[in-house]
Amino acid sequence: MRLLTRRYSGSILSPMLFGLTFSRTVATFPQAMFVVGASAVALALLCTLLIRLPKGGAGEPIVAIDDGGLDEERERLVPGGEEESY
């Protein structure tokens, strides 16, 4: 779906938007192409600024992963609960 959206937006929607803008406004407001282009860049920048990264250091996992009880299994197999390097 993502590839399909990217393909259509880059090859069909964008040229259609700019072509329609140009054909409708070239006689009355020639700068409309620059306004549409600047608006697209501003919208992309706004969407980028709305992305929030999760808090945490570089060594901390972003998503907690359920190990399915592997720690308990390791403690049962290794006496004293010492970790072995694999």
SULRAUR-V753606 format. One record per residue. N is the residue number from 0. PHI is phi in whole degrees, 0 to 359 (999 if undefined). Layout:
N_PHI / N_PHI
This chain:
0_999 / 1_296 / 2_295 / 3_296 / 4_295 / 5_295 / 6_296 / 7_288 / 8_290 / 9_279 / 10_251 / 11_238 / 12_291 / 13_297 / 14_298 / 15_293 / 16_298 / 17_290 / 18_295 / 19_296 / 20_298 / 21_296 / 22_293 / 23_275 / 24_240 / 25_297 / 26_279 / 27_258 / 28_216 / 29_296 / 30_284 / 31_300 / 32_298 / 33_290 / 34_295 / 35_294 / 36_297 / 37_295 / 38_294 / 39_295 / 40_294 / 41_296 / 42_295 / 43_296 / 44_295 / 45_298 / 46_296 / 47_293 / 48_290 / 49_278 / 50_285 / 51_246 / 52_273 / 53_292 / 54_282 / 55_151 / 56_281 / 57_291 / 58_272 / 59_271 / 60_289 / 61_283 / 62_241 / 63_287 / 64_253 / 65_282 / 66_275 / 67_69 / 68_83 / 69_295 / 70_296 / 71_295 / 72_295 / 73_295 / 74_295 / 75_289 / 76_278 / 77_256 / 78_298 / 79_83 / 80_72 / 81_283 / 82_275 / 83_256 / 84_276 / 85_259
